[in-house]
Amino acid sequence: MKIELLGATGCAKCKELYERVIKVVEETQSTAVVTKVEDIMKIMDYGVMTTPAVVIDGTVVMQGGIPKETEIKAWLAESGKTDLKAFTEQLHNDLASKSDVKTASKCCYCNP
C-alpha cells in the first residue's frame, strides 16, 4: 500500500496529518509506505484543490481535513483485505495454469 500525504511545506495541519498517519501505521505494524508530496504541480495532478489530502494507491480518499485515527485504521484494514484477495486470486490462477486438465478436480455440481 502506498500512502501519499499532500500538503504545503510549513503547514501545521499537513504536519499533524503526517504525524498521525505515521503513528497509526507504526501502531498497526502496517507495511504501508508513507510519503509526503509538497510539490504543488504533483498535488494538482491529483485534482486536489484543498490540502491536506490523503492519496492511497493513487486514489484521493480525503482532502481538506485530518482524518481520525479510526479512519486511518479502516483504510489500512481495507487495503489489507484487497491485497489478500488479489494474492488469493493470483495464487489460484497460478495453480490453475500449472494443473493438468486430465487430473484437475471437478466440481460435483457442474461436472459430475
Biopython code that builds the backbone (N, CA, C, O; Angstrom):
import numpy as np
from Bio.PDB.StructureBuilder import StructureBuilder

atoms = [
    (1, "MET", "N", (0.846, -1.173, 0.000)),
    (1, "MET", "CA", (0.000, 0.000, 0.000)),
    (1, "MET", "C", (0.889, 1.232, 0.000)),
    (1, "MET", "O", (1.873, 1.308, 0.735)),
    (2, "LYS", "N", (0.526, 2.192, -0.835)),
    (2, "LYS", "CA", (1.270, 3.448, -0.913)),
    (2, "LYS", "C", (0.355, 4.583, -0.466)),
    (2, "LYS", "O", (-0.699, 4.813, -1.058)),
    (3, "ILE", "N", (0.767, 5.287, 0.581)),
    (3, "ILE", "CA", (0.002, 6.419, 1.088)),
    (3, "ILE", "C", (0.798, 7.679, 0.806)),
    (3, "ILE", "O", (1.948, 7.809, 1.226)),
    (4, "GLU", "N", (0.172, 8.611, 0.086)),
    (4, "GLU", "CA", (0.797, 9.891, -0.185)),
    (4, "GLU", "C", (0.019, 10.962, 0.566)),
    (4, "GLU", "O", (-1.207, 11.036, 0.483)),
    (5, "LEU", "N", (0.746, 11.781, 1.294)),
    (5, "LEU", "CA", (0.136, 12.861, 2.057)),
    (5, "LEU", "C", (0.474, 14.166, 1.354)),
    (5, "LEU", "O", (1.635, 14.570, 1.288)),
    (6, "LEU", "N", (-0.550, 14.817, 0.832)),
    (6, "LEU", "CA", (-0.364, 16.026, 0.050)),
    (6, "LEU", "C", (-0.524, 17.244, 0.933)),
    (6, "LEU", "O", (-1.506, 17.372, 1.665)),
    (7, "GLY", "N", (0.456, 18.144, 0.859)),
    (7, "GLY", "CA", (0.357, 19.354, 1.650)),
    (7, "GLY", "C", (1.533, 20.282, 1.446)),
    (7, "GLY", "O", (2.562, 19.907, 0.884)),
    (8, "ALA", "N", (1.356, 21.488, 1.912)),
    (8, "ALA", "CA", (2.371, 22.528, 1.755)),
    (8, "ALA", "C", (3.427, 22.446, 2.846)),
    (8, "ALA", "O", (3.142, 22.061, 3.981)),
    (9, "THR", "N", (4.637, 22.809, 2.488)),
    (9, "THR", "CA", (5.727, 22.887, 3.451)),
    (9, "THR", "C", (5.386, 23.954, 4.493)),
    (9, "THR", "O", (4.989, 25.064, 4.138)),
    (10, "GLY", "N", (5.538, 23.628, 5.749)),
    (10, "GLY", "CA", (5.289, 24.586, 6.812)),
    (10, "GLY", "C", (3.849, 24.647, 7.294)),
    (10, "GLY", "O", (3.550, 25.368, 8.246)),
    (11, "CYS", "N", (2.965, 23.916, 6.666)),
    (11, "CYS", "CA", (1.546, 23.914, 7.059)),
    (11, "CYS", "C", (1.374, 23.060, 8.324)),
    (11, "CYS", "O", (1.763, 21.893, 8.347)),
    (12, "ALA", "N", (0.793, 23.648, 9.365)),
    (12, "ALA", "CA", (0.621, 22.948, 10.640)),
    (12, "ALA", "C", (-0.315, 21.743, 10.499)),
    (12, "ALA", "O", (-0.055, 20.689, 11.079)),
    (13, "LYS", "N", (-1.404, 21.893, 9.731)),
    (13, "LYS", "CA", (-2.347, 20.780, 9.545)),
    (13, "LYS", "C", (-1.696, 19.639, 8.764)),
    (13, "LYS", "O", (-1.927, 18.467, 9.061)),
    (14, "CYS", "N", (-0.880, 19.985, 7.764)),
    (14, "CYS", "CA", (-0.202, 18.964, 6.964)),
    (14, "CYS", "C", (0.784, 18.185, 7.829)),
    (14, "CYS", "O", (0.921, 16.970, 7.682)),
    (15, "LYS", "N", (1.466, 18.882, 8.726)),
    (15, "LYS", "CA", (2.396, 18.240, 9.645)),
    (15, "LYS", "C", (1.648, 17.311, 10.595)),
    (15, "LYS", "O", (2.089, 16.191, 10.855)),
    (16, "GLU", "N", (0.519, 17.778, 11.108)),
    (16, "GLU", "CA", (-0.296, 16.955, 12.014)),
    (16, "GLU", "C", (-0.793, 15.698, 11.306)),
    (16, "GLU", "O", (-0.790, 14.612, 11.887)),
    (17, "LEU", "N", (-1.218, 15.846, 10.054)),
    (17, "LEU", "CA", (-1.676, 14.690, 9.274)),
    (17, "LEU", "C", (-0.553, 13.667, 9.143)),
    (17, "LEU", "O", (-0.755, 12.478, 9.390)),
    (18, "TYR", "N", (0.622, 14.131, 8.757)),
    (18, "TYR", "CA", (1.761, 13.234, 8.573)),
    (18, "TYR", "C", (2.066, 12.487, 9.874)),
    (18, "TYR", "O", (2.243, 11.268, 9.863)),
    (19, "GLU", "N", (2.128, 13.203, 10.979)),
    (19, "GLU", "CA", (2.439, 12.578, 12.264)),
    (19, "GLU", "C", (1.375, 11.563, 12.667)),
    (19, "GLU", "O", (1.699, 10.503, 13.202)),
    (20, "ARG", "N", (0.105, 11.883, 12.410)),
    (20, "ARG", "CA", (-0.977, 10.975, 12.774)),
    (20, "ARG", "C", (-0.935, 9.696, 11.936)),
    (20, "ARG", "O", (-1.097, 8.597, 12.464)),
    (21, "VAL", "N", (-0.719, 9.844, 10.647)),
    (21, "VAL", "CA", (-0.670, 8.665, 9.766)),
    (21, "VAL", "C", (0.516, 7.779, 10.128)),
    (21, "VAL", "O", (0.377, 6.560, 10.222)),
    (22, "ILE", "N", (1.681, 8.390, 10.329)),
    (22, "ILE", "CA", (2.870, 7.620, 10.723)),
    (22, "ILE", "C", (2.615, 6.866, 12.017)),
    (22, "ILE", "O", (2.977, 5.695, 12.134)),
    (23, "LYS", "N", (1.998, 7.521, 12.988)),
    (23, "LYS", "CA", (1.702, 6.890, 14.283)),
    (23, "LYS", "C", (0.821, 5.658, 14.088)),
    (23, "LYS", "O", (1.105, 4.597, 14.645)),
    (24, "VAL", "N", (-0.238, 5.793, 13.304)),
    (24, "VAL", "CA", (-1.165, 4.675, 13.100)),
    (24, "VAL", "C", (-0.490, 3.548, 12.316)),
    (24, "VAL", "O", (-0.673, 2.374, 12.639)),
    (25, "VAL", "N", (0.274, 3.890, 11.308)),
    (25, "VAL", "CA", (0.978, 2.867, 10.522)),
    (25, "VAL", "C", (1.921, 2.071, 11.428)),
    (25, "VAL", "O", (1.984, 0.845, 11.335)),
    (26, "GLU", "N", (2.642, 2.758, 12.290)),
    (26, "GLU", "CA", (3.557, 2.075, 13.216)),
    (26, "GLU", "C", (2.799, 1.238, 14.234)),
    (26, "GLU", "O", (3.182, 0.100, 14.505)),
    (27, "GLU", "N", (1.728, 1.786, 14.804)),
    (27, "GLU", "CA", (0.943, 1.054, 15.803)),
    (27, "GLU", "C", (0.338, -0.221, 15.238)),
    (27, "GLU", "O", (0.285, -1.244, 15.921)),
    (28, "THR", "N", (-0.116, -0.163, 14.002)),
    (28, "THR", "CA", (-0.766, -1.322, 13.381)),
    (28, "THR", "C", (0.237, -2.247, 12.703)),
    (28, "THR", "O", (-0.136, -3.294, 12.174)),
    (29, "GLN", "N", (1.498, -1.863, 12.720)),
    (29, "GLN", "CA", (2.565, -2.630, 12.074)),
    (29, "GLN", "C", (2.257, -2.867, 10.597)),
    (29, "GLN", "O", (2.534, -3.934, 10.051)),
    (30, "SER", "N", (1.689, -1.866, 9.979)),
    (30, "SER", "CA", (1.351, -1.937, 8.564)),
    (30, "SER", "C", (2.621, -1.850, 7.725)),
    (30, "SER", "O", (3.621, -1.263, 8.140)),
    (31, "THR", "N", (2.560, -2.437, 6.558)),
    (31, "THR", "CA", (3.681, -2.358, 5.621)),
    (31, "THR", "C", (3.502, -1.197, 4.648)),
    (31, "THR", "O", (4.236, -1.093, 3.665)),
    (32, "ALA", "N", (2.547, -0.337, 4.912)),
    (32, "ALA", "CA", (2.284, 0.807, 4.039)),
    (32, "ALA", "C", (3.507, 1.713, 3.953)),
    (32, "ALA", "O", (4.223, 1.923, 4.932)),
    (33, "VAL", "N", (3.721, 2.237, 2.761)),
    (33, "VAL", "CA", (4.803, 3.187, 2.533)),
    (33, "VAL", "C", (4.176, 4.577, 2.504)),
    (33, "VAL", "O", (3.309, 4.858, 1.676)),
    (34, "VAL", "N", (4.619, 5.440, 3.411)),
    (34, "VAL", "CA", (4.053, 6.780, 3.541)),
    (34, "VAL", "C", (5.055, 7.802, 3.011)),
    (34, "VAL", "O", (6.221, 7.807, 3.404)),
    (35, "THR", "N", (4.581, 8.668, 2.112)),
    (35, "THR", "CA", (5.441, 9.729, 1.594)),
    (35, "THR", "C", (4.694, 11.053, 1.618)),
    (35, "THR", "O", (3.470, 11.109, 1.498)),
    (36, "LYS", "N", (5.471, 12.114, 1.777)),
    (36, "LYS", "CA", (4.930, 13.475, 1.700)),
    (36, "LYS", "C", (5.046, 13.959, 0.265)),
    (36, "LYS", "O", (6.049, 13.711, -0.404)),
    (37, "VAL", "N", (4.027, 14.643, -0.199)),
    (37, "VAL", "CA", (4.085, 15.288, -1.506)),
    (37, "VAL", "C", (3.820, 16.770, -1.263)),
    (37, "VAL", "O", (2.714, 17.162, -0.892)),
    (38, "GLU", "N", (4.854, 17.589, -1.478)),
    (38, "GLU", "CA", (4.748, 19.024, -1.225)),
    (38, "GLU", "C", (4.825, 19.842, -2.508)),
    (38, "GLU", "O", (4.616, 21.055, -2.491)),
    (39, "ASP", "N", (5.124, 19.180, -3.613)),
    (39, "ASP", "CA", (5.223, 19.855, -4.915)),
    (39, "ASP", "C", (3.811, 20.186, -5.420)),
    (39, "ASP", "O", (3.002, 19.288, -5.656)),
    (40, "ILE", "N", (3.530, 21.468, -5.581)),
    (40, "ILE", "CA", (2.188, 21.916, -5.964)),
    (40, "ILE", "C", (1.734, 21.320, -7.299)),
    (40, "ILE", "O", (0.548, 21.047, -7.483)),
    (41, "MET", "N", (2.661, 21.117, -8.220)),
    (41, "MET", "CA", (2.294, 20.541, -9.520)),
    (41, "MET", "C", (1.845, 19.090, -9.367)),
    (41, "MET", "O", (0.897, 18.662, -10.025)),
    (42, "LYS", "N", (2.521, 18.331, -8.502)),
    (42, "LYS", "CA", (2.125, 16.942, -8.252)),
    (42, "LYS", "C", (0.780, 16.885, -7.528)),
    (42, "LYS", "O", (-0.053, 16.021, -7.802)),
    (43, "ILE", "N", (0.587, 17.813, -6.607)),
    (43, "ILE", "CA", (-0.687, 17.876, -5.886)),
    (43, "ILE", "C", (-1.816, 18.163, -6.870)),
    (43, "ILE", "O", (-2.880, 17.549, -6.799)),
    (44, "MET", "N", (-1.582, 19.091, -7.781)),
    (44, "MET", "CA", (-2.607, 19.435, -8.766)),
    (44, "MET", "C", (-2.870, 18.293, -9.750)),
    (44, "MET", "O", (-3.970, 18.187, -10.292)),
    (45, "ASP", "N", (-1.875, 17.444, -9.982)),
    (45, "ASP", "CA", (-2.073, 16.276, -10.848)),
    (45, "ASP", "C", (-3.178, 15.365, -10.315)),
    (45, "ASP", "O", (-3.846, 14.677, -11.087)),
    (46, "TYR", "N", (-3.368, 15.362, -8.998)),
    (46, "TYR", "CA", (-4.428, 14.559, -8.391)),
    (46, "TYR", "C", (-5.775, 15.280, -8.411)),
    (46, "TYR", "O", (-6.791, 14.693, -8.038)),
    (47, "GLY", "N", (-5.798, 16.534, -8.839)),
    (47, "GLY", "CA", (-7.032, 17.304, -8.843)),
    (47, "GLY", "C", (-7.398, 17.838, -7.472)),
    (47, "GLY", "O", (-8.531, 18.265, -7.254)),
    (48, "VAL", "N", (-6.457, 17.818, -6.553)),
    (48, "VAL", "CA", (-6.696, 18.288, -5.191)),
    (48, "VAL", "C", (-6.549, 19.800, -5.150)),
    (48, "VAL", "O", (-5.539, 20.349, -5.588)),
    (49, "MET", "N", (-7.559, 20.460, -4.623)),
    (49, "MET", "CA", (-7.533, 21.912, -4.516)),
    (49, "MET", "C", (-7.383, 22.380, -3.074)),
    (49, "MET", "O", (-7.057, 23.541, -2.826)),
    (50, "THR", "N", (-7.622, 21.466, -2.113)),
    (50, "THR", "CA", (-7.542, 21.818, -0.698)),
    (50, "THR", "C", (-6.678, 20.795, 0.022)),
    (50, "THR", "O", (-6.957, 19.596, -0.013)),
    (51, "THR", "N", (-5.636, 21.274, 0.670)),
    (51, "THR", "CA", (-4.784, 20.385, 1.448)),
    (51, "THR", "C", (-5.027, 20.623, 2.929)),
    (51, "THR", "O", (-5.537, 21.680, 3.299)),
    (52, "PRO", "N", (-4.679, 19.682, 3.779)),
    (52, "PRO", "CA", (-4.001, 18.437, 3.477)),
    (52, "PRO", "C", (-4.939, 17.434, 2.797)),
    (52, "PRO", "O", (-6.162, 17.520, 2.898)),
    (53, "ALA", "N", (-4.314, 16.488, 2.107)),
    (53, "ALA", "CA", (-5.085, 15.455, 1.426)),
    (53, "ALA", "C", (-4.357, 14.119, 1.558)),
    (53, "ALA", "O", (-3.144, 14.064, 1.758)),
    (54, "VAL", "N", (-5.130, 13.055, 1.442)),
    (54, "VAL", "CA", (-4.581, 11.703, 1.541)),
    (54, "VAL", "C", (-4.885, 10.963, 0.247)),
    (54, "VAL", "O", (-6.023, 10.941, -0.221)),
    (55, "VAL", "N", (-3.849, 10.359, -0.322)),
    (55, "VAL", "CA", (-3.991, 9.551, -1.531)),
    (55, "VAL", "C", (-3.512, 8.144, -1.196)),
    (55, "VAL", "O", (-2.398, 7.957, -0.707)),
    (56, "ILE", "N", (-4.359, 7.165, -1.460)),
    (56, "ILE", "CA", (-3.980, 5.777, -1.203)),
    (56, "ILE", "C", (-3.996, 5.029, -2.523)),
    (56, "ILE", "O", (-5.016, 4.954, -3.207)),
    (57, "ASP", "N", (-2.859, 4.487, -2.857)),
    (57, "ASP", "CA", (-2.686, 3.746, -4.109)),
    (57, "ASP", "C", (-3.248, 4.495, -5.305)),
    (57, "ASP", "O", (-3.916, 3.914, -6.160)),
    (58, "GLY", "N", (-2.967, 5.806, -5.355)),
    (58, "GLY", "CA", (-3.349, 6.621, -6.493)),
    (58, "GLY", "C", (-4.743, 7.215, -6.448)),
    (58, "GLY", "O", (-5.126, 7.944, -7.363)),
    (59, "THR", "N", (-5.514, 6.924, -5.406)),
    (59, "THR", "CA", (-6.878, 7.430, -5.279)),
    (59, "THR", "C", (-6.977, 8.406, -4.108)),
    (59, "THR", "O", (-6.575, 8.084, -2.989)),
    (60, "VAL", "N", (-7.508, 9.590, -4.367)),
    (60, "VAL", "CA", (-7.710, 10.573, -3.300)),
    (60, "VAL", "C", (-8.836, 10.076, -2.404)),
    (60, "VAL", "O", (-9.959, 9.875, -2.867)),
    (61, "VAL", "N", (-8.540, 9.879, -1.122)),
    (61, "VAL", "CA", (-9.558, 9.393, -0.187)),
    (61, "VAL", "C", (-10.050, 10.474, 0.762)),
    (61, "VAL", "O", (-11.097, 10.324, 1.392)),
    (62, "MET", "N", (-9.287, 11.576, 0.865)),
    (62, "MET", "CA", (-9.717, 12.670, 1.732)),
    (62, "MET", "C", (-8.920, 13.917, 1.386)),
    (62, "MET", "O", (-7.728, 13.852, 1.088)),
    (63, "GLN", "N", (-9.611, 15.061, 1.434)),
    (63, "GLN", "CA", (-8.902, 16.321, 1.246)),
    (63, "GLN", "C", (-9.543, 17.404, 2.084)),
    (63, "GLN", "O", (-10.744, 17.389, 2.354)),
    (64, "GLY", "N", (-8.698, 18.357, 2.492)),
    (64, "GLY", "CA", (-9.176, 19.492, 3.260)),
    (64, "GLY", "C", (-9.383, 19.234, 4.729)),
    (64, "GLY", "O", (-10.029, 20.033, 5.407)),
    (65, "GLY", "N", (-8.852, 18.136, 5.245)),
    (65, "GLY", "CA", (-9.029, 17.840, 6.659)),
    (65, "GLY", "C", (-8.037, 16.807, 7.139)),
    (65, "GLY", "O", (-7.197, 16.321, 6.382)),
    (66, "ILE", "N", (-8.152, 16.483, 8.412)),
    (66, "ILE", "CA", (-7.272, 15.491, 9.020)),
    (66, "ILE", "C", (-8.147, 14.340, 9.509)),
    (66, "ILE", "O", (-9.004, 14.539, 10.369)),
    (67, "PRO", "N", (-7.940, 13.142, 8.971)),
    (67, "PRO", "CA", (-8.774, 12.008, 9.383)),
    (67, "PRO", "C", (-8.474, 11.591, 10.824)),
    (67, "PRO", "O", (-7.375, 11.792, 11.339)),
    (68, "LYS", "N", (-9.481, 11.010, 11.443)),
    (68, "LYS", "CA", (-9.305, 10.455, 12.786)),
    (68, "LYS", "C", (-8.481, 9.175, 12.666)),
    (68, "LYS", "O", (-8.399, 8.574, 11.595)),
    (69, "GLU", "N", (-7.882, 8.775, 13.761)),
    (69, "GLU", "CA", (-7.086, 7.549, 13.760)),
    (69, "GLU", "C", (-7.924, 6.347, 13.341)),
    (69, "GLU", "O", (-7.423, 5.450, 12.662)),
    (70, "THR", "N", (-9.189, 6.319, 13.736)),
    (70, "THR", "CA", (-10.053, 5.191, 13.367)),
    (70, "THR", "C", (-10.256, 5.117, 11.853)),
    (70, "THR", "O", (-10.340, 4.025, 11.292)),
    (71, "GLU", "N", (-10.335, 6.268, 11.193)),
    (71, "GLU", "CA", (-10.469, 6.285, 9.733)),
    (71, "GLU", "C", (-9.212, 5.742, 9.066)),
    (71, "GLU", "O", (-9.290, 4.968, 8.112)),
    (72, "ILE", "N", (-8.070, 6.145, 9.568)),
    (72, "ILE", "CA", (-6.804, 5.676, 9.003)),
    (72, "ILE", "C", (-6.684, 4.170, 9.180)),
    (72, "ILE", "O", (-6.265, 3.463, 8.263)),
    (73, "LYS", "N", (-7.048, 3.683, 10.353)),
    (73, "LYS", "CA", (-7.008, 2.239, 10.609)),
    (73, "LYS", "C", (-7.949, 1.496, 9.667)),
    (73, "LYS", "O", (-7.618, 0.412, 9.187)),
    (74, "ALA", "N", (-9.113, 2.069, 9.403)),
    (74, "ALA", "CA", (-10.062, 1.441, 8.477)),
    (74, "ALA", "C", (-9.478, 1.367, 7.066)),
    (74, "ALA", "O", (-9.631, 0.356, 6.380)),
    (75, "TRP", "N", (-8.809, 2.442, 6.634)),
    (75, "TRP", "CA", (-8.178, 2.428, 5.305)),
    (75, "TRP", "C", (-7.122, 1.337, 5.232)),
    (75, "TRP", "O", (-7.040, 0.611, 4.241)),
    (76, "LEU", "N", (-6.316, 1.222, 6.277)),
    (76, "LEU", "CA", (-5.260, 0.210, 6.301)),
    (76, "LEU", "C", (-5.856, -1.192, 6.291)),
    (76, "LEU", "O", (-5.354, -2.078, 5.600)),
    (77, "ALA", "N", (-6.919, -1.393, 7.051)),
    (77, "ALA", "CA", (-7.569, -2.704, 7.100)),
    (77, "ALA", "C", (-8.203, -3.056, 5.762)),
    (77, "ALA", "O", (-8.101, -4.194, 5.304)),
    (78, "GLU", "N", (-8.849, -2.093, 5.143)),
    (78, "GLU", "CA", (-9.499, -2.328, 3.850)),
    (78, "GLU", "C", (-8.473, -2.685, 2.793)),
    (78, "GLU", "O", (-8.700, -3.568, 1.966)),
    (79, "SER", "N", (-7.351, -2.000, 2.822)),
    (79, "SER", "CA", (-6.295, -2.285, 1.862)),
    (79, "SER", "C", (-5.752, -3.691, 2.073)),
    (79, "SER", "O", (-5.457, -4.395, 1.107)),
    (80, "GLY", "N", (-5.621, -4.099, 3.316)),
    (80, "GLY", "CA", (-5.142, -5.441, 3.605)),
    (80, "GLY", "C", (-6.067, -6.501, 3.052)),
    (80, "GLY", "O", (-5.607, -7.534, 2.565)),
    (81, "LYS", "N", (-7.368, -6.260, 3.121)),
    (81, "LYS", "CA", (-8.330, -7.209, 2.565)),
    (81, "LYS", "C", (-8.187, -7.288, 1.054)),
    (81, "LYS", "O", (-8.209, -8.374, 0.476)),
    (82, "THR", "N", (-8.041, -6.139, 0.423)),
    (82, "THR", "CA", (-7.882, -6.110, -1.023)),
    (82, "THR", "C", (-6.614, -6.836, -1.433)),
    (82, "THR", "O", (-6.626, -7.616, -2.385)),
    (83, "ASP", "N", (-5.526, -6.590, -0.727)),
    (83, "ASP", "CA", (-4.268, -7.245, -1.051)),
    (83, "ASP", "C", (-4.382, -8.753, -0.882)),
    (83, "ASP", "O", (-3.872, -9.506, -1.711)),
    (84, "LEU", "N", (-5.045, -9.206, 0.183)),
    (84, "LEU", "CA", (-5.212, -10.627, 0.417)),
    (84, "LEU", "C", (-6.062, -11.242, -0.686)),
    (84, "LEU", "O", (-5.760, -12.335, -1.164)),
    (85, "LYS", "N", (-7.110, -10.557, -1.089)),
    (85, "LYS", "CA", (-7.972, -11.056, -2.160)),
    (85, "LYS", "C", (-7.174, -11.176, -3.457)),
    (85, "LYS", "O", (-7.252, -12.193, -4.147)),
    (86, "ALA", "N", (-6.415, -10.147, -3.782)),
    (86, "ALA", "CA", (-5.606, -10.176, -5.008)),
    (86, "ALA", "C", (-4.577, -11.299, -4.945)),
    (86, "ALA", "O", (-4.348, -11.992, -5.936)),
    (87, "PHE", "N", (-3.955, -11.479, -3.775)),
    (87, "PHE", "CA", (-2.974, -12.548, -3.603)),
    (87, "PHE", "C", (-3.628, -13.908, -3.812)),
    (87, "PHE", "O", (-3.075, -14.763, -4.504)),
    (88, "THR", "N", (-4.796, -14.112, -3.221)),
    (88, "THR", "CA", (-5.502, -15.381, -3.345)),
    (88, "THR", "C", (-5.889, -15.654, -4.789)),
    (88, "THR", "O", (-5.735, -16.775, -5.276)),
    (89, "GLU", "N", (-6.393, -14.632, -5.478)),
    (89, "GLU", "CA", (-6.757, -14.803, -6.886)),
    (89, "GLU", "C", (-5.544, -15.153, -7.733)),
    (89, "GLU", "O", (-5.618, -16.020, -8.604)),
    (90, "GLN", "N", (-4.419, -14.473, -7.474)),
    (90, "GLN", "CA", (-3.201, -14.760, -8.230)),
    (90, "GLN", "C", (-2.727, -16.180, -7.963)),
    (90, "GLN", "O", (-2.333, -16.886, -8.890)),
    (91, "LEU", "N", (-2.762, -16.604, -6.702)),
    (91, "LEU", "CA", (-2.355, -17.954, -6.348)),
    (91, "LEU", "C", (-3.240, -18.975, -7.053)),
    (91, "LEU", "O", (-2.740, -19.961, -7.594)),
    (92, "HIS", "N", (-4.532, -18.749, -7.049)),
    (92, "HIS", "CA", (-5.475, -19.645, -7.714)),
    (92, "HIS", "C", (-5.177, -19.711, -9.209)),
    (92, "HIS", "O", (-5.145, -20.796, -9.790)),
    (93, "ASN", "N", (-4.958, -18.553, -9.833)),
    (93, "ASN", "CA", (-4.653, -18.525, -11.266)),
    (93, "ASN", "C", (-3.345, -19.247, -11.573)),
    (93, "ASN", "O", (-3.245, -19.957, -12.573)),
    (94, "ASP", "N", (-2.346, -19.068, -10.716)),
    (94, "ASP", "CA", (-1.067, -19.748, -10.919)),
    (94, "ASP", "C", (-1.234, -21.263, -10.829)),
    (94, "ASP", "O", (-0.687, -22.008, -11.643)),
    (95, "LEU", "N", (-1.991, -21.706, -9.837)),
    (95, "LEU", "CA", (-2.215, -23.142, -9.681)),
    (95, "LEU", "C", (-3.018, -23.703, -10.848)),
    (95, "LEU", "O", (-2.726, -24.791, -11.346)),
    (96, "ALA", "N", (-4.019, -22.966, -11.278)),
    (96, "ALA", "CA", (-4.854, -23.431, -12.385)),
    (96, "ALA", "C", (-4.045, -23.547, -13.674)),
    (96, "ALA", "O", (-4.240, -24.481, -14.452)),
    (97, "SER", "N", (-3.153, -22.612, -13.894)),
    (97, "SER", "CA", (-2.365, -22.648, -15.131)),
    (97, "SER", "C", (-1.340, -23.782, -15.116)),
    (97, "SER", "O", (-0.890, -24.217, -16.176)),
    (98, "LYS", "N", (-0.968, -24.263, -13.939)),
    (98, "LYS", "CA", (0.017, -25.343, -13.841)),
    (98, "LYS", "C", (-0.625, -26.724, -13.779)),
    (98, "LYS", "O", (0.064, -27.733, -13.932)),
    (99, "SER", "N", (-1.923, -26.780, -13.559)),
    (99, "SER", "CA", (-2.574, -28.073, -13.363)),
    (99, "SER", "C", (-2.751, -28.801, -14.693)),
    (99, "SER", "O", (-2.842, -28.184, -15.754)),
    (100, "ASP", "N", (-2.797, -30.118, -14.607)),
    (100, "ASP", "CA", (-3.045, -30.962, -15.770)),
    (100, "ASP", "C", (-4.553, -31.096, -15.918)),
    (100, "ASP", "O", (-5.234, -31.491, -14.972)),
    (101, "VAL", "N", (-5.073, -30.777, -17.071)),
    (101, "VAL", "CA", (-6.515, -30.791, -17.297)),
    (101, "VAL", "C", (-7.099, -32.159, -17.012)),
    (101, "VAL", "O", (-8.207, -32.249, -16.483)),
    (102, "LYS", "N", (-6.392, -33.226, -17.343)),
    (102, "LYS", "CA", (-6.900, -34.590, -17.155)),
    (102, "LYS", "C", (-7.036, -34.952, -15.680)),
    (102, "LYS", "O", (-7.909, -35.736, -15.308)),
    (103, "THR", "N", (-6.179, -34.385, -14.845)),
    (103, "THR", "CA", (-6.224, -34.747, -13.421)),
    (103, "THR", "C", (-6.817, -33.652, -12.561)),
    (103, "THR", "O", (-6.840, -33.769, -11.336)),
    (104, "ALA", "N", (-7.291, -32.602, -13.176)),
    (104, "ALA", "CA", (-7.867, -31.489, -12.401)),
    (104, "ALA", "C", (-9.125, -31.956, -11.683)),
    (104, "ALA", "O", (-9.878, -32.774, -12.211)),
    (105, "SER", "N", (-9.350, -31.442, -10.493)),
    (105, "SER", "CA", (-10.563, -31.807, -9.761)),
    (105, "SER", "C", (-11.772, -31.207, -10.448)),
    (105, "SER", "O", (-11.694, -30.162, -11.094)),
    (106, "LYS", "N", (-12.882, -31.889, -10.292)),
    (106, "LYS", "CA", (-14.109, -31.426, -10.916)),
    (106, "LYS", "C", (-15.109, -31.036, -9.841)),
    (106, "LYS", "O", (-15.162, -31.639, -8.770)),
    (107, "CYS", "N", (-15.873, -30.051, -10.137)),
    (107, "CYS", "CA", (-16.927, -29.641, -9.231)),
    (107, "CYS", "C", (-18.052, -30.662, -9.312)),
    (107, "CYS", "O", (-18.482, -31.035, -10.403)),
    (108, "CYS", "N", (-18.522, -31.109, -8.169)),
    (108, "CYS", "CA", (-19.554, -32.143, -8.180)),
    (108, "CYS", "C", (-20.889, -31.604, -8.704)),
    (108, "CYS", "O", (-21.740, -32.387, -9.126)),
    (109, "TYR", "N", (-21.085, -30.300, -8.686)),
    (109, "TYR", "CA", (-22.320, -29.719, -9.163)),
    (109, "TYR", "C", (-22.290, -29.459, -10.675)),
    (109, "TYR", "O", (-23.289, -29.638, -11.371)),
    (110, "CYS", "N", (-21.116, -29.031, -11.165)),
    (110, "CYS", "CA", (-21.004, -28.634, -12.566)),
    (110, "CYS", "C", (-20.550, -29.763, -13.476)),
    (110, "CYS", "O", (-20.988, -29.861, -14.622)),
    (111, "ASN", "N", (-19.675, -30.611, -12.965)),
    (111, "ASN", "CA", (-19.065, -31.663, -13.779)),
    (111, "ASN", "C", (-19.173, -33.006, -13.102)),
    (111, "ASN", "O", (-18.192, -33.484, -12.531)),
    (112, "PRO", "N", (-20.324, -33.626, -13.148)),
    (112, "PRO", "CA", (-20.499, -34.919, -12.443)),
    (112, "PRO", "C", (-19.635, -36.015, -13.030)),
    (112, "PRO", "O", (-19.667, -37.149, -12.554)),
]
sb = StructureBuilder()
sb.init_structure("model")
sb.init_model(0)
sb.init_chain("A")
sb.init_seg("    ")
for serial, (resi, resn, name, xyz) in enumerate(atoms, 1):
    if name == "N":
        sb.init_residue(resn, " ", resi, " ")
    sb.init_atom(name, np.array(xyz, "f"), 0.0, 1.0, " ", f" {name:<3s}", serial, name[0])
structure = sb.get_structure()
